[in-house]
Amino acid sequence: MATTGLTPTQAAAFRRKQLSAQQREELLKPFLPSELSETETRKKIRRRQSQQNASKRAHISTPIRTFLHIAIYHVVALLFSIFFRFRRAYRLARGKVVSLLKYHHRTPEFIAHDVKDLDKMPKHLSVIVEYQEDDESQGTAGLEGLVNDVCEISAWAASAGIPLLSVYERTGVLKNYLPQTHASIWNTLEAYFGPRRKPSLSLRAPHLSSYSPPNTPPQAAEPNGSDLKEERQHLTVLLLSEHDGRDTIVDLTRTLAEMAQKGDVRQEQINMDLIDAQLNDHVSCEPDLLILFSPTVQLKGYPPWQLRLTEIFHLPDNKGVNYQVFLRALYNFAKVEMRLGR
């Protein structure tokens, strides 16, 4: 046979058992593997025994290795925990000391003195605040706490000479209380500046009409004013929410597509400049500086188009709105260099 190397006659005799047992063994002996020598057999046995001993040692050392891994993990975790706790304690202590030395005392002159040496100031400042249901008994939870934070930030911005402040809160709850929010900010400005020097104020939100009562006109609207009235600045507070971000871009895209299909606008007219102008009109212009009062960078759905060239600032381990974060953000902004892609 071709597969076995036997002739047909030998194969037939092998199957019919016409050969004796010894003859069959002699016939198949050339095709069987050679017998191992005694030395090779001993080596093989020793190799098998060494493998068995190694596996036994591995089984014995597995609990010790596991214990060492767990011990090293907990030691490293402990060291990092101590480091982060000491770092957080140092930052909190430093913040307390700086807050005592740089407290504004609700006085615009102190705030103006803190920023008078800065080389540049943002024309448009934006902040992210958060509506909290529970503040762990710090007094900043709920709608009242949110309004208080917005009022304080507005007073700080007005004292620093910033004309435009945009406040982002994800849910947009303040948009439902424009008159009440305007009254609260107005009262806070009066507490800071006094009734005769407080800035004029207008409050607005995208897709809503601007709320500016007659008793708070812009500075240019005051005819024949005295020197005191001419020094009064105007503060514009813009309320932003999550709806003013991606949803506005989607609505603008749908509107431009429908206008292009109807022939109201040509396709070559739809470019970045047109989109930028529309978003600036419907939402806001790009802020120069964005301040986060959270320990990590979380934009929480902030309008993405408005953050292309914005300087973002936050302090690690900080929680809640405070004047020190506001002041350090202005100092940091004064030192940065805006290359604008160069």
Secondary structure, DSSP 8 states (H G I E B T S, - for coil): -TTT---HHHHHHHHTT-S-HHHHHHHHGGGS-----HHHHHHHHHHHHHHHHHHHHHHHHHHHHHHHHHHHHHHHHHHHHHHHHHHHHHHHHHHHHHHHHT--TT-HHHHHHHHTT-S---SEEEEE----S--SSSS--HHHHHHHHHHHHHHHHHHHT--EEEEE-TT-GGGGGHHHHHHHHHHHHHHHH-TTT--EEEEE-TTS--B--TTS--GGG-TT--HHHHT--EEEEEEE-GGGTHHHHHHHHHHHHHHHHHTSS-GGG-SHHHHHHHHHHHT----SEEEE-SSS---TT--GGGGSS-EEE--TT--S--HHHHHHHHHHHHH----TT-
